[in-house]
Amino acid sequence: MFTGLIEAIGTVRQAQLRGGQMSLEVHLGPSISQDTRLGDSIAVNGVCLTVSELHGRCARFDVSGESLSKTTLKHLKPGSKVNLERAISAQGRFGGHFVQGHIDGTGTIAAIRKQGDYATFRFSAPPELLTQMVLKGSVAVDGVSLTIAALDQSGFEVALIPTTLRDTIWRLSSVGDAVNIETDMLLKMVRRQIEQLLPESGALTAEKLKSLGF
């Protein structure tokens, strides 16, 4: 489990595709590598990966074909910068929202509007992801916990404070870049339970929710 608060920016050393899978090596930097052990979970651009090897401040991860097909990790190459967050400990403070590191799909940076040290990012995303979002709700984009500031049928917007821009890869991002999206786990659970109450052929509508007492 993660919080969506990025701890460091890593640098990809190797990204080798082998038989539909990937061997990924990332330089973690001193703030993360000193406490990292074999078998630890680290979110790399929001994707939960397991440390399979450690070489100094570098960690190697085995990325499955499933992860490659549903995330942007397949686009990584030596020199790429990535957001890093270690799994939260039982003693850690929970400052973001519940992030599993299980990516629901990918989107694209559609627009970037700078306002001094602040910025508004607009992301385009497929309908199946947008229907799992709510205005002012939480979403994790490339592993960063964000609040949805605007939402419509083609995408959503988030407002980034100077700290987020400074401490994540988004200070290097450009329009057209692909991003990993994980929608809010709690919203998905509620939606799933409500859908179980509806007829199999029925869609989730405001009218049906009212008839069920919501």
Residue frames as a rotation matrix with the C-alpha (Angstrom) as fourth column:
MET 1
0.578 0.816 0.000 0.00
0.816 -0.578 0.000 0.00
0.000 0.000 -1.000 0.00
PHE 2
-0.598 -0.760 0.256 1.21
0.772 -0.632 -0.071 3.49
0.216 0.156 0.964 -0.87
THR 3
-0.066 0.548 -0.834 0.11
0.651 -0.609 -0.452 7.06
-0.756 -0.573 -0.317 -0.13
GLY 4
0.571 0.241 0.785 0.85
0.801 -0.370 -0.470 8.84
0.177 0.897 -0.404 -3.40
LEU 5
0.906 -0.391 -0.162 3.50
-0.302 -0.866 0.399 11.06
-0.297 -0.313 -0.902 -1.79
ILE 6
0.777 -0.621 -0.102 6.63
0.200 0.397 -0.896 10.75
0.597 0.676 0.433 -3.93
GLU 7
0.813 -0.521 -0.259 9.85
0.307 0.006 0.952 10.22
-0.494 -0.854 0.165 -1.99
ALA 8
-0.172 -0.935 -0.310 12.42
-0.122 -0.293 0.948 10.62
-0.978 0.201 -0.064 -4.74
ILE 9
0.774 0.249 -0.582 13.01
-0.592 -0.039 -0.805 10.83
-0.223 0.968 0.118 -8.48
GLY 10
0.242 -0.675 0.697 14.94
0.094 0.731 0.676 7.84
-0.966 -0.098 0.240 -9.82
THR 11
0.088 -0.309 -0.947 16.87
-0.939 -0.342 0.025 7.36
-0.332 0.887 -0.320 -13.04
VAL 12
0.925 0.272 0.264 16.46
-0.160 0.912 -0.378 4.30
-0.343 0.307 0.888 -15.27
ARG 13
-0.080 -0.997 -0.008 19.79
-0.650 0.046 0.759 2.54
-0.756 0.066 -0.651 -15.86
GLN 14
-0.979 -0.177 -0.103 18.51
-0.195 0.652 0.733 -0.40
-0.062 0.737 -0.673 -17.93
ALA 15
0.004 0.993 0.117 15.16
-0.640 0.092 -0.763 -1.35
-0.768 -0.072 0.636 -19.46
GLN 16
-0.821 -0.443 -0.361 15.51
-0.565 0.535 0.628 -4.62
-0.085 0.720 -0.689 -21.32
LEU 17
0.317 0.947 -0.049 12.55
-0.920 0.295 -0.257 -6.35
-0.229 0.126 0.965 -22.94
ARG 18
-0.823 -0.564 -0.060 12.79
-0.567 0.812 0.138 -10.14
-0.029 0.147 -0.989 -22.85
GLY 19
-0.861 0.467 -0.202 10.07
0.371 0.847 0.381 -12.38
0.349 0.253 -0.902 -24.21
GLY 20
0.026 0.948 0.318 7.26
0.327 -0.309 0.893 -9.95
0.945 0.080 -0.318 -23.48
GLN 21
0.760 0.129 -0.637 8.63
0.650 -0.146 0.745 -9.06
0.003 -0.981 -0.195 -20.06
MET 22
0.557 -0.563 0.611 11.08
-0.117 -0.781 -0.613 -6.43
0.822 0.270 -0.501 -18.86
SER 23
0.217 -0.591 -0.777 14.14
0.972 0.203 0.117 -6.32
0.088 -0.781 0.619 -16.65
LEU 24
0.624 0.136 0.769 14.19
0.191 -0.981 0.019 -2.80
0.758 0.135 -0.639 -15.20
GLU 25
-0.054 -0.702 -0.710 17.09
0.990 0.053 -0.127 -1.30
0.127 -0.710 0.693 -13.27
VAL 26
0.641 0.381 0.667 16.64
0.285 -0.924 0.254 2.02
0.713 0.027 -0.701 -11.50
HIS 27
-0.614 -0.785 -0.082 19.09
0.473 -0.283 -0.834 4.20
0.632 -0.551 0.545 -9.58
LEU 28
0.273 0.844 -0.462 17.16
0.855 0.008 0.519 4.95
0.441 -0.537 -0.719 -6.39
GLY 29
0.099 -0.307 0.946 19.34
-0.218 -0.935 -0.281 7.62
0.971 -0.178 -0.160 -4.86
PRO 30
-0.788 -0.602 -0.127 20.52
-0.013 0.223 -0.975 7.82
0.615 -0.767 -0.184 -1.24
SER 31
-0.544 0.596 0.591 17.20
-0.838 -0.424 -0.344 8.72
0.046 -0.682 0.730 0.40
ILE 32
0.579 0.810 -0.091 15.57
-0.811 0.584 0.034 5.42
0.081 0.055 0.995 -0.62
SER 33
0.351 -0.458 -0.817 18.42
-0.298 0.773 -0.561 2.98
0.888 0.440 0.135 -1.23
GLN 34
-0.586 -0.706 0.399 19.80
-0.593 0.037 -0.804 3.06
0.553 -0.708 -0.440 2.31
ASP 35
-0.461 0.486 0.742 16.66
-0.701 0.313 -0.640 1.40
-0.543 -0.816 0.196 3.75
THR 36
0.410 0.654 -0.636 15.65
-0.909 0.353 -0.222 -0.78
0.079 0.669 0.739 0.79
ARG 37
-0.392 -0.478 0.786 15.88
-0.543 0.810 0.221 -4.56
-0.742 -0.340 -0.578 1.06
LEU 38
-0.938 0.064 -0.341 15.32
-0.242 0.584 0.775 -7.48
0.249 0.809 -0.532 -1.33
GLY 39
-0.582 0.788 -0.204 11.62
0.780 0.611 0.137 -8.20
0.232 -0.079 -0.969 -1.70
ASP 40
-0.551 0.374 -0.746 10.54
0.273 -0.764 -0.584 -4.66
-0.789 -0.525 0.320 -0.81
SER 41
0.191 0.689 0.699 7.73
0.975 -0.048 -0.218 -3.05
-0.117 0.723 -0.681 -2.79
ILE 42
-0.589 -0.346 -0.730 8.45
0.223 -0.938 0.265 0.24
-0.777 -0.007 0.630 -4.55
ALA 43
0.574 0.786 0.227 6.03
0.537 -0.152 -0.830 2.16
-0.618 0.599 -0.509 -6.75
VAL 44
-0.655 -0.756 -0.010 7.76
0.404 -0.361 0.840 3.20
-0.639 0.546 0.542 -9.98
ASN 45
-0.906 0.411 -0.102 5.63
-0.372 -0.656 0.657 5.84
0.203 0.634 0.747 -11.71
GLY 46
-0.149 0.919 0.365 2.78
-0.987 -0.114 -0.116 4.45
-0.065 -0.377 0.924 -9.67
VAL 47
0.481 0.276 -0.832 3.33
-0.480 0.877 0.014 0.77
0.734 0.393 0.554 -10.56
CYS 48
0.595 -0.225 0.772 3.96
-0.718 0.283 0.636 -1.53
-0.361 -0.932 0.007 -7.60
LEU 49
0.515 -0.530 -0.674 7.14
-0.350 0.588 -0.729 -3.51
0.783 0.611 0.117 -8.29
THR 50
0.979 -0.189 0.081 9.22
0.021 0.482 0.876 -5.91
-0.204 -0.855 0.476 -6.18
VAL 51
0.350 -0.929 -0.120 12.96
-0.935 -0.355 0.015 -5.45
-0.056 0.107 -0.993 -5.69
SER 52
0.993 0.018 -0.119 14.61
-0.039 0.983 -0.177 -8.58
0.114 0.180 0.977 -7.09
GLU 53
0.241 -0.964 -0.112 18.25
0.922 0.263 -0.283 -7.45
0.302 -0.035 0.953 -6.93
LEU 54
0.978 -0.046 -0.205 20.24
0.038 -0.922 0.386 -4.67
-0.207 -0.385 -0.900 -5.28
HIS 55
0.220 -0.941 0.258 23.53
0.940 0.133 -0.315 -3.30
0.262 0.312 0.913 -6.52
GLY 56
-0.861 -0.498 -0.102 24.62
0.502 -0.801 -0.326 -0.35
0.081 -0.332 0.940 -4.40
ARG 57
-0.623 0.638 -0.453 22.04
-0.196 -0.688 -0.698 2.35
-0.757 -0.346 0.554 -4.93
CYS 58
-0.538 0.429 -0.726 20.49
-0.805 -0.004 0.594 0.56
0.252 0.903 0.347 -7.91
ALA 59
-0.320 0.527 0.787 17.54
-0.352 0.705 -0.616 -1.83
-0.880 -0.474 -0.040 -7.72
ARG 60
-0.913 0.070 -0.401 16.39
-0.360 0.319 0.876 -4.31
0.190 0.945 -0.266 -10.35
PHE 61
-0.224 0.921 0.318 12.74
-0.565 0.143 -0.813 -5.15
-0.794 -0.362 0.488 -10.92
ASP 62
-0.932 0.087 0.352 11.08
0.314 0.681 0.662 -7.87
-0.182 0.727 -0.662 -13.01
VAL 63
-0.475 0.780 -0.407 8.12
-0.663 -0.621 -0.417 -6.36
-0.578 0.072 0.813 -14.87
SER 64
-0.405 0.393 0.826 5.45
0.372 0.896 -0.244 -8.81
-0.835 0.208 -0.509 -16.08
GLY 65
-0.854 0.150 0.499 3.75
0.488 -0.105 0.866 -8.72
0.182 0.983 0.017 -19.45
GLU 66
0.174 0.973 -0.149 0.51
0.956 -0.131 0.263 -7.69
0.237 -0.188 -0.953 -17.74
SER 67
0.285 -0.139 -0.948 2.17
0.537 -0.797 0.278 -4.63
-0.794 -0.588 -0.152 -16.21
LEU 68
-0.775 -0.628 -0.069 3.77
0.265 -0.422 0.867 -3.72
-0.574 0.654 0.494 -19.52
SER 69
-0.600 0.589 0.542 0.47
0.720 0.102 0.687 -3.95
0.349 0.802 -0.485 -21.39
LYS 70
0.412 0.901 -0.135 -1.45
0.845 -0.323 0.426 -1.74
0.340 -0.290 -0.894 -18.93
THR 71
0.615 -0.259 -0.745 1.17
0.405 -0.707 0.580 0.86
-0.676 -0.659 -0.330 -17.99
THR 72
0.935 -0.319 -0.156 3.69
-0.335 -0.647 -0.685 3.24
0.118 0.693 -0.711 -19.48
LEU 73
0.456 -0.817 0.354 6.68
-0.322 0.219 0.921 1.26
-0.830 -0.534 -0.163 -18.20
LYS 74
0.466 -0.248 0.850 7.20
0.721 0.663 -0.202 -0.19
-0.513 0.707 0.487 -21.68
HIS 75
0.850 -0.108 0.516 8.25
0.303 -0.701 -0.646 3.29
0.432 0.705 -0.563 -22.85
LEU 76
0.828 -0.560 -0.017 11.08
-0.274 -0.431 0.860 3.62
-0.489 -0.707 -0.511 -20.32
LYS 77
0.711 -0.701 0.048 14.67
0.381 0.327 -0.865 3.75
0.591 0.634 0.500 -21.54
PRO 78
-0.008 -0.788 -0.615 18.08
1.000 -0.008 -0.002 4.46
-0.004 -0.615 0.788 -19.99
GLY 79
-0.903 -0.369 0.221 18.08
0.357 -0.930 -0.090 8.00
0.239 -0.002 0.971 -18.65
SER 80
-0.061 0.960 0.274 14.29
0.173 -0.260 0.950 8.18
0.983 0.105 -0.150 -18.10
LYS 81
-0.872 -0.140 0.469 13.25
-0.394 -0.370 -0.841 9.80
0.291 -0.918 0.268 -14.82
VAL 82
-0.185 0.810 -0.556 10.66
0.288 0.585 0.758 8.04
0.940 -0.020 -0.342 -12.65
ASN 83
0.100 0.340 0.935 8.66
-0.831 -0.488 0.266 8.82
0.547 -0.804 0.234 -9.51
LEU 84
-0.434 -0.323 -0.841 9.53
0.143 0.897 -0.418 6.54
0.889 -0.302 -0.343 -6.58
GLU 85
0.039 0.402 0.915 7.68
-0.929 -0.323 0.182 5.71
0.369 -0.857 0.361 -3.38
ARG 86
-0.891 -0.331 -0.312 8.30
-0.172 0.881 -0.441 2.87
0.421 -0.339 -0.841 -0.96
ALA 87
0.009 0.906 -0.423 5.36
0.382 0.388 0.839 0.97
0.924 -0.169 -0.343 0.52
ILE 88
0.117 0.105 0.988 4.13
-0.674 -0.722 0.157 2.66
0.730 -0.684 -0.014 3.68
SER 89
-0.758 -0.406 -0.510 5.18
0.119 0.683 -0.720 1.16
0.641 -0.607 -0.470 6.99
ALA 90
0.099 0.834 -0.543 2.81
0.801 0.257 0.541 0.48
0.591 -0.488 -0.642 9.87
GLN 91
-0.021 -0.187 -0.982 4.43
0.862 -0.501 0.077 3.37
-0.507 -0.845 0.171 11.77
GLY 92
-0.828 -0.408 0.384 4.32
0.558 -0.661 0.501 5.81
0.050 0.629 0.776 8.86
ARG 93
-0.434 0.682 -0.589 2.07
-0.087 -0.682 -0.726 8.85
-0.897 -0.264 0.355 8.57
PHE 94
-0.287 0.441 0.850 -0.66
0.904 0.418 0.088 8.62
-0.317 0.794 -0.519 5.94
GLY 95
-0.486 -0.051 -0.872 -0.60
0.121 -0.993 -0.009 11.91
-0.866 -0.110 0.489 4.07
GLY 96
-0.890 0.150 -0.431 -2.14
-0.456 -0.274 0.847 11.17
0.009 0.950 0.312 0.66
HIS 97
0.282 0.948 0.149 -4.82
-0.944 0.302 -0.135 8.58
-0.173 -0.102 0.980 -0.10
PHE 98
0.228 -0.166 0.959 -4.96
-0.167 0.964 0.207 4.78
-0.959 -0.208 0.192 -0.40
VAL 99
0.368 -0.227 -0.902 -2.87
-0.930 -0.081 -0.360 3.90
0.009 0.971 -0.241 -3.46
GLN 100
0.790 0.025 0.612 -2.39
-0.172 0.968 0.182 0.23
-0.588 -0.249 0.769 -4.34
GLY 101
-0.309 -0.905 -0.292 0.08
-0.613 -0.045 0.789 0.55
-0.727 0.423 -0.541 -7.18
HIS 102
-0.421 0.300 0.856 -2.33
0.617 0.787 0.028 -1.37
-0.665 0.540 -0.517 -9.44
ILE 103
-0.828 -0.004 -0.561 -2.75
-0.300 -0.842 0.448 0.76
-0.474 0.539 0.696 -12.55
ASP 104
0.062 0.950 0.307 -6.24
0.165 0.293 -0.942 0.91
-0.984 0.109 -0.138 -14.08
GLY 105
0.609 0.114 0.785 -5.10
0.784 0.061 -0.617 2.34
-0.118 0.992 -0.052 -17.41
THR 106
-0.508 -0.844 -0.171 -3.14
0.763 -0.534 0.364 5.09
-0.399 0.054 0.916 -19.09
GLY 107
0.739 0.658 -0.141 -3.90
0.526 -0.696 -0.489 8.64
-0.420 0.288 -0.861 -20.14
THR 108
-0.069 -0.728 0.682 -2.13
0.933 -0.290 -0.215 11.52
0.354 0.621 0.699 -21.86
ILE 109
-0.348 -0.099 -0.932 -1.12
0.519 -0.849 -0.104 15.00
-0.781 -0.520 0.347 -20.79
ALA 110
0.234 0.575 0.784 -3.46
0.972 -0.132 -0.193 17.14
-0.007 0.807 -0.590 -22.90
ALA 111
0.476 -0.071 0.876 -2.49
0.187 -0.966 -0.180 20.60
0.859 0.250 -0.447 -21.68
ILE 112
-0.073 -0.526 -0.847 -0.19
0.997 -0.022 -0.071 22.35
0.019 -0.850 0.526 -19.21
ARG 113
0.520 0.269 0.810 -0.99
0.288 -0.949 0.131 25.83
0.804 0.165 -0.571 -17.94
LYS 114
-0.349 -0.743 -0.571 1.66
0.867 -0.025 -0.497 27.53
0.356 -0.668 0.653 -15.83
GLN 115
0.701 0.469 0.537 0.79
0.173 -0.843 0.509 30.25
0.692 -0.264 -0.672 -13.30
GLY 116
0.411 -0.671 0.618 4.07
-0.882 -0.465 0.082 31.34
0.232 -0.578 -0.782 -11.74
ASP 117
-0.683 -0.697 0.221 5.33
-0.730 0.637 -0.247 28.44
0.031 -0.330 -0.944 -9.62
TYR 118
-0.193 0.723 0.663 1.97
-0.287 0.605 -0.743 26.67
-0.938 -0.334 0.091 -9.90
ALA 119
-0.850 -0.032 -0.526 0.52
-0.525 0.136 0.840 24.71
0.045 0.990 -0.133 -12.80
THR 120
0.178 0.908 0.379 -2.71
-0.635 0.400 -0.661 23.12
-0.752 -0.123 0.648 -13.97
PHE 121
-0.895 -0.437 -0.085 -2.39
-0.371 0.625 0.687 19.83
-0.247 0.646 -0.722 -15.84
ARG 122
0.277 0.956 -0.100 -5.18
-0.869 0.205 -0.451 18.46
-0.410 0.211 0.887 -17.99
PHE 123
-0.788 -0.488 0.374 -5.19
-0.339 0.852 0.399 14.73
-0.514 0.187 -0.837 -18.76
SER 124
0.038 0.764 -0.644 -7.18
-0.951 0.225 0.211 12.92
0.305 0.605 0.736 -21.39
ALA 125
-0.793 -0.222 0.567 -8.35
-0.455 0.835 -0.310 9.46
-0.404 -0.504 -0.763 -20.35
PRO 126
-0.799 0.516 -0.307 -10.65
0.039 0.555 0.831 6.70
0.600 0.652 -0.464 -21.64
PRO 127
-0.044 0.908 0.416 -14.32
-0.614 -0.353 0.706 6.71
0.788 -0.224 0.573 -20.53
GLU 128
0.501 0.281 -0.819 -13.95
0.305 0.828 0.471 3.60
0.810 -0.485 0.329 -18.36
LEU 129
-0.475 -0.696 -0.538 -11.49
0.809 -0.106 -0.578 5.50
0.345 -0.710 0.614 -16.14
LEU 130
-0.827 0.166 0.537 -13.39
-0.189 -0.982 0.013 8.79
0.529 -0.091 0.844 -16.10
THR 131
0.212 0.975 -0.064 -16.54
-0.307 0.129 0.943 7.05
0.928 -0.181 0.326 -14.84
GLN 132
0.373 -0.166 -0.913 -14.52
0.776 0.596 0.208 5.95
0.509 -0.786 0.351 -11.80
MET 133
-0.764 -0.643 -0.045 -13.70
0.587 -0.666 -0.461 9.56
0.267 -0.379 0.886 -10.85
VAL 134
0.478 0.866 -0.147 -15.62
0.864 -0.433 0.255 12.26
0.157 -0.249 -0.956 -9.00
LEU 135
0.262 -0.318 0.911 -15.03
0.090 -0.932 -0.351 16.00
0.961 0.174 -0.216 -8.74
LYS 136
0.266 -0.333 0.905 -12.83
-0.874 -0.478 0.081 16.79
0.406 -0.813 -0.418 -5.72
GLY 137
0.980 0.041 0.193 -12.08
-0.117 0.910 0.398 13.08
-0.159 -0.413 0.897 -5.39
SER 138
0.187 -0.976 0.111 -8.64
-0.561 -0.014 0.828 11.49
-0.806 -0.217 -0.550 -5.35
VAL 139
0.998 -0.040 -0.048 -6.68
-0.016 0.585 -0.811 10.01
0.060 0.810 0.583 -8.24
ALA 140
0.293 -0.954 0.065 -3.09
0.002 0.068 0.998 8.79
-0.956 -0.292 0.022 -8.56
VAL 141
0.995 -0.065 -0.075 -1.28
-0.081 -0.095 -0.992 9.84
0.057 0.993 -0.100 -11.74
ASP 142
0.270 -0.938 -0.217 2.22
-0.073 0.204 -0.976 8.39
0.960 0.279 -0.013 -12.18
GLY 143
-0.136 -0.290 -0.947 1.99
0.784 0.553 -0.281 7.52
0.606 -0.781 0.152 -8.50
VAL 144
-0.956 -0.224 0.188 1.21
0.095 -0.846 -0.525 11.07
0.276 -0.484 0.830 -7.32
SER 145
-0.301 0.876 -0.376 -1.86
0.930 0.182 -0.320 11.56
-0.212 -0.446 -0.870 -5.10
LEU 146
-0.984 -0.007 0.177 -3.94
0.076 -0.920 0.385 14.37
0.160 0.392 0.906 -6.58
THR 147
-0.350 0.913 -0.210 -7.33
0.315 -0.097 -0.944 16.01
-0.882 -0.396 -0.253 -6.16
ILE 148
-0.447 0.262 0.855 -9.54
0.892 0.055 0.449 16.26
0.071 0.963 -0.258 -9.25
ALA 149
-0.706 0.096 -0.702 -10.24
0.161 -0.943 -0.292 19.96
-0.690 -0.319 0.650 -9.85
ALA 150
-0.085 0.692 -0.717 -12.28
-0.893 -0.372 -0.254 19.58
-0.443 0.619 0.649 -13.05
LEU 151
-0.717 -0.054 0.695 -13.89
0.083 0.983 0.162 16.59
-0.693 0.174 -0.700 -14.74
ASP 152
0.064 0.766 -0.640 -15.76
-0.867 -0.275 -0.416 16.11
-0.494 0.581 0.646 -18.03
GLN 153
0.841 0.426 0.335 -16.40
-0.240 0.846 -0.475 13.40
-0.486 0.319 0.814 -20.63
SER 154
0.825 -0.550 -0.129 -12.94
-0.004 0.223 -0.975 13.66
0.565 0.805 0.182 -22.22
GLY 155
-0.151 -0.955 -0.256 -10.60
0.435 0.169 -0.885 14.19
0.888 -0.245 0.390 -19.30
PHE 156
0.791 0.334 -0.512 -9.81
0.598 -0.245 0.763 15.76
0.129 -0.910 -0.394 -15.95
GLU 157
0.260 -0.688 0.678 -7.66
-0.048 -0.710 -0.702 18.50
0.964 0.150 -0.218 -14.48
VAL 158
0.565 -0.176 -0.806 -5.49
0.821 0.219 0.528 18.80
0.084 -0.960 0.268 -11.40
ALA 159
0.808 -0.332 0.487 -3.76
-0.299 -0.943 -0.148 21.78
0.508 -0.026 -0.861 -9.81
LEU 160
0.427 -0.759 -0.491 -0.10
0.768 0.591 -0.247 21.28
0.478 -0.272 0.835 -8.92
ILE 161
0.980 -0.162 -0.115 1.58
-0.048 -0.754 0.655 23.25
-0.193 -0.636 -0.747 -6.15
PRO 162
0.482 -0.858 -0.176 5.30
-0.802 -0.351 -0.483 24.19
0.352 0.374 -0.858 -6.37
THR 163
-0.113 -0.534 0.838 6.32
-0.802 0.547 0.240 21.31
-0.587 -0.644 -0.490 -4.08
THR 164
0.530 0.388 0.754 4.68
0.070 0.866 -0.495 18.73
-0.845 0.315 0.432 -6.36
LEU 165
0.973 -0.199 -0.115 6.33
-0.155 -0.197 -0.968 20.20
0.170 0.960 -0.223 -9.43
ARG 166
0.260 -0.946 0.196 9.71
-0.946 -0.290 -0.143 20.30
0.192 -0.148 -0.970 -7.74
ASP 167
-0.307 -0.425 0.852 9.63
-0.770 0.637 0.040 16.80
-0.560 -0.643 -0.523 -6.23
THR 168
0.348 0.454 0.820 8.15
0.144 0.839 -0.526 14.80
-0.926 0.301 0.227 -9.14
ILE 169
-0.524 -0.577 0.626 8.95
0.653 0.199 0.730 14.11
-0.547 0.792 0.273 -12.77
TRP 170
0.424 0.817 0.390 6.22
0.879 -0.269 -0.393 16.51
-0.217 0.510 -0.833 -13.87
ARG 171
0.460 -0.348 -0.817 8.64
-0.130 -0.937 0.326 19.43
-0.878 -0.044 -0.476 -13.90
LEU 172
-0.659 -0.748 -0.081 10.12
-0.271 0.135 0.953 17.63
-0.702 0.650 -0.291 -16.95
SER 173
-0.253 0.647 0.719 6.80
0.633 0.673 -0.383 16.65
-0.731 0.359 -0.580 -18.57
SER 174
-0.900 0.012 -0.436 5.41
-0.326 -0.683 0.654 17.81
-0.289 0.731 0.618 -21.90
VAL 175
0.149 0.978 -0.149 2.03
-0.781 0.024 -0.624 17.76
-0.606 0.209 0.767 -23.63
GLY 176
0.410 0.091 -0.908 1.53
-0.774 0.562 -0.293 14.36
0.483 0.822 0.301 -25.23
ASP 177
-0.716 -0.696 0.058 3.37
-0.600 0.572 -0.560 12.36
0.356 -0.435 -0.827 -22.57
ALA 178
0.140 0.722 -0.677 1.62
-0.077 0.690 0.720 9.16
0.987 -0.049 0.152 -21.49
VAL 179
-0.519 -0.241 0.820 0.82
-0.794 -0.218 -0.567 8.69
0.315 -0.946 -0.078 -17.78
ASN 180
-0.711 0.276 -0.646 -0.30
0.380 0.925 -0.024 5.87
0.591 -0.262 -0.763 -15.49
ILE 181
-0.358 0.687 0.632 -3.69
-0.740 -0.622 0.257 6.33
0.570 -0.375 0.731 -13.83
GLU 182
-0.739 0.249 -0.627 -5.04
0.509 0.815 -0.276 4.58
0.442 -0.523 -0.729 -10.73
THR 183
-0.092 0.795 0.600 -8.52
-0.266 -0.600 0.755 5.62
0.960 -0.090 0.266 -9.69
ASP 184
-0.382 -0.057 0.922 -9.60
-0.896 -0.222 -0.385 5.78
0.227 -0.973 0.034 -6.06
MET 185
-0.888 -0.050 -0.456 -9.88
0.003 0.993 -0.115 2.32
0.459 -0.104 -0.882 -4.49
LEU 186
-0.774 0.625 -0.103 -12.74
0.156 0.032 -0.987 3.33
-0.614 -0.780 -0.122 -2.18
LEU 187
-0.199 0.709 -0.677 -14.79
-0.817 -0.501 -0.285 4.70
-0.541 0.497 0.679 -5.07
LYS 188
-0.496 -0.041 -0.867 -14.26
-0.685 0.633 0.361 1.50
0.534 0.773 -0.342 -7.05
MET 189
-0.969 0.126 -0.211 -15.40
0.225 0.800 -0.556 -0.61
0.099 -0.587 -0.804 -4.10
VAL 190
-0.495 0.833 -0.246 -18.56
-0.160 -0.365 -0.917 1.44
-0.854 -0.415 0.314 -3.59
ARG 191
-0.192 0.403 -0.895 -19.35
-0.968 -0.229 0.105 1.37
-0.163 0.886 0.434 -7.31
ARG 192
-0.767 -0.170 -0.619 -18.88
-0.351 0.918 0.183 -2.40
0.537 0.358 -0.764 -7.43
GLN 193
-0.891 0.445 -0.085 -21.23
0.314 0.470 -0.825 -2.96
-0.327 -0.762 -0.559 -4.50
ILE 194
-0.270 0.821 -0.504 -23.91
-0.502 -0.567 -0.654 -0.72
-0.822 0.076 0.565 -6.00
GLU 195
-0.362 0.088 -0.928 -23.66
-0.912 0.171 0.372 -2.51
0.191 0.981 0.018 -9.36
GLN 196
-0.971 -0.009 -0.239 -24.31
0.034 0.984 -0.177 -5.80
0.236 -0.180 -0.955 -7.57
LEU 197
-0.591 0.796 -0.133 -27.67
0.140 -0.062 -0.988 -4.41
-0.795 -0.602 -0.075 -6.46
LEU 198
-0.159 0.511 -0.845 -28.73
-0.821 -0.544 -0.175 -3.58
-0.549 0.666 0.506 -10.01
PRO 199
0.794 0.438 0.423 -30.22
-0.099 0.778 -0.621 -5.97
-0.600 0.451 0.660 -12.57
GLU 200
0.013 -0.872 0.489 -27.55
0.543 0.417 0.729 -7.63
-0.840 0.256 0.479 -14.71
SER 201
-0.055 0.017 0.998 -28.74
0.989 -0.136 0.057 -5.80
0.136 0.991 -0.009 -17.83
GLY 202
0.859 0.512 0.006 -29.11
0.502 -0.844 0.187 -2.45
0.101 -0.157 -0.982 -16.10
ALA 203
-0.140 -0.880 0.454 -26.70
0.545 -0.452 -0.706 0.45
0.826 0.149 0.543 -16.12
LEU 204
-0.280 -0.046 -0.959 -25.88
0.927 -0.274 -0.258 2.60
-0.251 -0.961 0.119 -13.13
THR 205
-0.319 0.266 0.910 -28.05
0.443 -0.807 0.391 5.73
0.838 0.527 0.139 -13.41
ALA 206
-0.910 0.006 0.416 -29.21
-0.313 -0.668 -0.675 8.48
0.274 -0.744 0.609 -11.06
GLU 207
0.006 1.000 0.008 -32.81
-0.862 0.002 0.506 7.25
0.506 -0.010 0.862 -11.35
LYS 208
0.354 0.108 -0.929 -31.91
0.091 0.985 0.150 3.70
0.931 -0.138 0.338 -10.32
LEU 209
-0.713 -0.655 -0.250 -29.87
0.355 -0.030 -0.934 4.96
0.605 -0.755 0.254 -7.39
LYS 210
-0.668 0.539 0.513 -32.86
-0.701 -0.686 -0.193 7.00
0.248 -0.489 0.836 -6.19
SER 211
0.318 0.858 -0.403 -35.15
-0.650 0.507 0.566 3.99
0.690 0.082 0.719 -6.49
LEU 212
0.150 -0.366 -0.918 -32.75
0.451 0.852 -0.266 2.01
0.880 -0.375 0.293 -4.31
GLY 213
0.838 0.327 -0.437 -32.81
0.528 -0.282 0.801 4.68
0.139 -0.902 -0.409 -1.64
PHE 214
-0.187 -0.966 -0.178 -29.50
0.971 -0.210 0.115 6.45
-0.149 -0.152 0.977 -2.35
